[in-house]
Amino acid sequence: MQVNWNDRFATRLEWMTTSAIRDILKCAQTPGLISMAGGWPEAELFPTAQLAEIAQQVLTQSPRDSLQYGLTDGLTVLREQLAKMSTAQGIPAQPENIVITSGTQQSLDLLGRILLNEGDTLLVENPTFLGALQSFKAYGARFRAVPMDDQGAIPEELDGHDAKFYYALPTFQNPTGVTTTLERRKALLERAREQNLVIVEDDPYGVLRFEGQPLPTLAQLAAEEDIARGGSGLPQRVIYCSSFSKILAPGLRLSWIVAPRELTGPLVMAKQGADLHTNALAQSMASEFIRRGWMPAQIERIRETYRVRRQAMLQAIEAYFPSGIYYSRPEGGLFMWVELPGEVETIPLLPKAVEQQVAFVPGKPFYITDAGDSTMRLTFASIQPELIHEGIRRLGGLIKAHLGA
Amino acid sequence: MQVNWNDRFATRLEWMTTSAIRDILKCAQTPGLISMAGGWPEAELFPTAQLAEIAQQVLTQSPRDSLQYGLTDGLTVLREQLAKMSTAQGIPAQPENIVITSGTQQSLDLLGRILLNEGDTLLVENPTFLGALQSFKAYGARFRAVPMDDQGAIPEELDGHDAKFYYALPTFQNPTGVTTTLERRKALLERAREQNLVIVEDDPYGVLRFEGQPLPTLAQLAAEEDIARGGSGLPQRVIYCSSFSKILAPGLRLSWIVAPRELTGPLVMAKQGADLHTNALAQSMASEFIRRGWMPAQIERIRETYRVRRQAMLQAIEAYFPSGIYYSRPEGGLFMWVELPGEVETIPLLPKAVEQQVAFVPGKPFYITDAGDSTMRLTFASIQPELIHEGIRRLGGLIKAHLGA
């Protein structure tokens, strides 16, 4: 008898989606193509020699920490370092408040696993990070859009939804590159408090600021408030997620969650069933990289490079795109957002762009509403300035031709 | 307003459990303690110098493969190698049939994610691997026991349950060390075919045979049958899971699934939402370890060491345990199983053993039925023969004292 798999799949399979972006990226890897599509950090900036030296050291000097089974919540020394880093960034955390995960995709998956029932409502910025939608959808979540403008998410839109939580990417947002202003941050927190709403703050790019004044994270603002009221400062309402992917290397799949102990217990239980623990070698290497004090220079190197590239992209857009279109002016991170005139739809534009050896990501998949037909996300992070110039030139020509037609 | 987390957790949190074993292991790490509790491979056998050399190479020569974002289904060259290995082991697979995972715990989690609805019945050996129960419970599975004897699971017990699948660990089982006989394997497959039942075969220890004749895996038997019927040989009814944890290093969190393409698509979609992809450095390193042809010698080294230790444990049990008790005589793997007389309950025995600086794992948590009060799992893998001798001597004294009292 043949096995009919279709009869055997779980219902939740219907809720799952693959990333349209990843499908695009698969096509957009032909040699010679100028791809502004991927959300990939610049591989030339990976500190390969340093990591090779460290790998050598941890494998020979503390092989058990790198190769044996480890604790589900993470390597103790790395949790201590992250608690210290977190505290230095204004979110006073103890090691018990840190759960190390196998990348932020897993952080979001574990949060979904412990918090979401089928049919639960989540508030998300619109547009928002596709990977988050994917993780939460697998648990049957429904989404309500929090509209954004160039100041960030609009606080009033948090009201009245009885949502399980609000997933926020307030700094150098993916996909728009927009940073929520300080005033908005305070208002968002105030609304959340009034509504007794929990916030999951995803902050993978925050330290990659190359321009302007650093803003406190939502978690930091919540911590300041807590301290003002005599608390320990660990935010109770904001779960903070960050990652080594954009500051060290995404292939290591290494992220962390800062959360109250009421949550870290369930998160660790969920992770035990999900993958037991995160790759130990990656944890040892990241820990040693921090211990040697190499992180600040590494981050600075990334900032410098991205700043130059962001500048190149802005200049090229000004030179080659039709006037009067909107584009974001990110002060950090990897992404720029473009809104073209309504008559230019970016999904059908993509294959034409690829014909001319240039790629971008159409913005529509990032929306949970029927919007964004004329938007696109561009990354400047992983492309040499000359190629940014050339890529934007080709794209501009294509858009102008389309508008002229 | 305070956040009351208890009001916010998902229902599935009630189904989740932490591993009693891992809790025991946390306590059982005091220096000087002879721990026969953990299911840990011997750390002295980790090929640290070879891995350090390889890490250096892959990080400097192909940094993108090790550090950049990668494909969700896994590093292409490693999937090709695993397909080849799988084919050599009698399970003819193409790279498209391989999904690389972040450890077998994740393999089981992903299978649960795509296959299990709340309330689905699973057939499991009784006793069975705790981690599998943990993964499947999180999706609301219910378990039916397939009783075992020293020939393995009893095939007739598969009948009449309308189960989503049968989770089988037929070779050097965790926890019992028992290997299902060839006759039983054939009968299990025959029953599965008659019942249109799918089998998930978990085989982390299979290549670690140090005695006796290798037996075909369930997947291999299913493949032979398929070929006899003119098929390609990829088993349609048996999903095969294996791992680098026991042959290379568990800290790398690296396993794989061999499955029909109808399943690998959904598995990859599920993995995309779960952790995007498996640690790239670990994949590159494992691939290079295989490419250099180092795996056979590494496996041989482990086999030799475990054989000596298994022998030491058998001899010590014969010398120091009371006569007439049952213990398994594993031909491979890491574990030995002991059944004491009914009046000795092993859970209350454990703290007394720890007082005498020796630890084991009580067998009861491995059962899904109310059984196993007088059973224990011992590992010989990670302990020097002299210490095995001494540990079993202490344990035997304790048991004899208990029986005498």
Boltz contact constraints between the chains, C-beta under 6 A:
constraints:
  - contact:
      token1: [A, 1]
      token2: [B, 196]
      max_distance: 6.0
  - contact:
      token1: [A, 3]
      token2: [B, 236]
      max_distance: 6.0
  - contact:
      token1: [A, 3]
      token2: [B, 237]
      max_distance: 6.0
  - contact:
      token1: [A, 5]
      token2: [B, 262]
      max_distance: 6.0
  - contact:
      token1: [A, 9]
      token2: [B, 114]
      max_distance: 6.0
  - contact:
      token1: [A, 10]
      token2: [B, 114]
      max_distance: 6.0
  - contact:
      token1: [A, 10]
      token2: [B, 115]
      max_distance: 6.0
  - contact:
      token1: [A, 10]
      token2: [B, 116]
      max_distance: 6.0
  - contact:
      token1: [A, 10]
      token2: [B, 117]
      max_distance: 6.0
  - contact:
      token1: [A, 11]
      token2: [B, 117]
      max_distance: 6.0
  - contact:
      token1: [A, 13]
      token2: [B, 114]
      max_distance: 6.0
  - contact:
      token1: [A, 13]
      token2: [B, 266]
      max_distance: 6.0
  - contact:
      token1: [A, 16]
      token2: [B, 269]
      max_distance: 6.0
  - contact:
      token1: [A, 18]
      token2: [B, 269]
      max_distance: 6.0
  - contact:
      token1: [A, 18]
      token2: [B, 272]
      max_distance: 6.0
  - contact:
      token1: [A, 40]
      token2: [B, 69]
      max_distance: 6.0
  - contact:
      token1: [A, 43]
      token2: [B, 64]
      max_distance: 6.0
  - contact:
      token1: [A, 43]
      token2: [B, 68]
      max_distance: 6.0
  - contact:
      token1: [A, 46]
      token2: [B, 63]
      max_distance: 6.0
  - contact:
      token1: [A, 46]
      token2: [B, 67]
      max_distance: 6.0
  - contact:
      token1: [A, 48]
      token2: [B, 59]
      max_distance: 6.0
  - contact:
      token1: [A, 48]
      token2: [B, 60]
      max_distance: 6.0
  - contact:
      token1: [A, 48]
      token2: [B, 63]
      max_distance: 6.0
  - contact:
      token1: [A, 51]
      token2: [B, 59]
      max_distance: 6.0
  - contact:
      token1: [A, 52]
      token2: [B, 56]
      max_distance: 6.0
  - contact:
      token1: [A, 52]
      token2: [B, 59]
      max_distance: 6.0
  - contact:
      token1: [A, 52]
      token2: [B, 60]
      max_distance: 6.0
  - contact:
      token1: [A, 55]
      token2: [B, 55]
      max_distance: 6.0
  - contact:
      token1: [A, 56]
      token2: [B, 52]
      max_distance: 6.0
  - contact:
      token1: [A, 56]
      token2: [B, 56]
      max_distance: 6.0
  - contact:
      token1: [A, 59]
      token2: [B, 48]
      max_distance: 6.0
  - contact:
      token1: [A, 59]
      token2: [B, 51]
      max_distance: 6.0
  - contact:
      token1: [A, 59]
      token2: [B, 52]
      max_distance: 6.0
  - contact:
      token1: [A, 60]
      token2: [B, 48]
      max_distance: 6.0
  - contact:
      token1: [A, 60]
      token2: [B, 52]
      max_distance: 6.0
  - contact:
      token1: [A, 63]
      token2: [B, 46]
      max_distance: 6.0
  - contact:
      token1: [A, 63]
      token2: [B, 48]
      max_distance: 6.0
  - contact:
      token1: [A, 64]
      token2: [B, 43]
      max_distance: 6.0
  - contact:
      token1: [A, 66]
      token2: [B, 251]
      max_distance: 6.0
  - contact:
      token1: [A, 67]
      token2: [B, 46]
      max_distance: 6.0
  - contact:
      token1: [A, 67]
      token2: [B, 249]
      max_distance: 6.0
  - contact:
      token1: [A, 67]
      token2: [B, 251]
      max_distance: 6.0
  - contact:
      token1: [A, 68]
      token2: [B, 43]
      max_distance: 6.0
  - contact:
      token1: [A, 68]
      token2: [B, 251]
      max_distance: 6.0
  - contact:
      token1: [A, 69]
      token2: [B, 40]
      max_distance: 6.0
  - contact:
      token1: [A, 69]
      token2: [B, 250]
      max_distance: 6.0
  - contact:
      token1: [A, 102]
      token2: [B, 102]
      max_distance: 6.0
  - contact:
      token1: [A, 102]
      token2: [B, 275]
      max_distance: 6.0
  - contact:
      token1: [A, 103]
      token2: [B, 275]
      max_distance: 6.0
  - contact:
      token1: [A, 103]
      token2: [B, 276]
      max_distance: 6.0
  - contact:
      token1: [A, 105]
      token2: [B, 275]
      max_distance: 6.0
  - contact:
      token1: [A, 105]
      token2: [B, 276]
      max_distance: 6.0
  - contact:
      token1: [A, 106]
      token2: [B, 275]
      max_distance: 6.0
  - contact:
      token1: [A, 109]
      token2: [B, 274]
      max_distance: 6.0
  - contact:
      token1: [A, 114]
      token2: [B, 9]
      max_distance: 6.0
  - contact:
      token1: [A, 114]
      token2: [B, 10]
      max_distance: 6.0
  - contact:
      token1: [A, 114]
      token2: [B, 13]
      max_distance: 6.0
  - contact:
      token1: [A, 115]
      token2: [B, 10]
      max_distance: 6.0
  - contact:
      token1: [A, 116]
      token2: [B, 10]
      max_distance: 6.0
  - contact:
      token1: [A, 117]
      token2: [B, 10]
      max_distance: 6.0
  - contact:
      token1: [A, 117]
      token2: [B, 11]
      max_distance: 6.0
  - contact:
      token1: [A, 134]
      token2: [B, 273]
      max_distance: 6.0
  - contact:
      token1: [A, 135]
      token2: [B, 273]
      max_distance: 6.0
  - contact:
      token1: [A, 138]
      token2: [B, 273]
      max_distance: 6.0
  - contact:
      token1: [A, 196]
      token2: [B, 1]
      max_distance: 6.0
  - contact:
      token1: [A, 236]
      token2: [B, 3]
      max_distance: 6.0
  - contact:
      token1: [A, 237]
      token2: [B, 3]
      max_distance: 6.0
  - contact:
      token1: [A, 249]
      token2: [B, 67]
      max_distance: 6.0
  - contact:
      token1: [A, 250]
      token2: [B, 69]
      max_distance: 6.0
  - contact:
      token1: [A, 251]
      token2: [B, 66]
      max_distance: 6.0
  - contact:
      token1: [A, 251]
      token2: [B, 67]
      max_distance: 6.0
  - contact:
      token1: [A, 251]
      token2: [B, 68]
      max_distance: 6.0
  - contact:
      token1: [A, 251]
      token2: [B, 280]
      max_distance: 6.0
  - contact:
      token1: [A, 253]
      token2: [B, 279]
      max_distance: 6.0
  - contact:
      token1: [A, 262]
      token2: [B, 5]
      max_distance: 6.0
  - contact:
      token1: [A, 266]
      token2: [B, 13]
      max_distance: 6.0
  - contact:
      token1: [A, 269]
      token2: [B, 16]
      max_distance: 6.0
  - contact:
      token1: [A, 269]
      token2: [B, 18]
      max_distance: 6.0
  - contact:
      token1: [A, 272]
      token2: [B, 18]
      max_distance: 6.0
  - contact:
      token1: [A, 273]
      token2: [B, 134]
      max_distance: 6.0
  - contact:
      token1: [A, 273]
      token2: [B, 135]
      max_distance: 6.0
  - contact:
      token1: [A, 273]
      token2: [B, 138]
      max_distance: 6.0
  - contact:
      token1: [A, 274]
      token2: [B, 109]
      max_distance: 6.0
  - contact:
      token1: [A, 275]
      token2: [B, 102]
      max_distance: 6.0
  - contact:
      token1: [A, 275]
      token2: [B, 103]
      max_distance: 6.0
  - contact:
      token1: [A, 275]
      token2: [B, 105]
      max_distance: 6.0
  - contact:
      token1: [A, 275]
      token2: [B, 106]
      max_distance: 6.0
  - contact:
      token1: [A, 276]
      token2: [B, 103]
      max_distance: 6.0
  - contact:
      token1: [A, 276]
      token2: [B, 105]
      max_distance: 6.0
  - contact:
      token1: [A, 279]
      token2: [B, 253]
      max_distance: 6.0
  - contact:
      token1: [A, 279]
      token2: [B, 279]
      max_distance: 6.0
  - contact:
      token1: [A, 279]
      token2: [B, 282]
      max_distance: 6.0
  - contact:
      token1: [A, 280]
      token2: [B, 251]
      max_distance: 6.0
  - contact:
      token1: [A, 282]
      token2: [B, 279]
      max_distance: 6.0
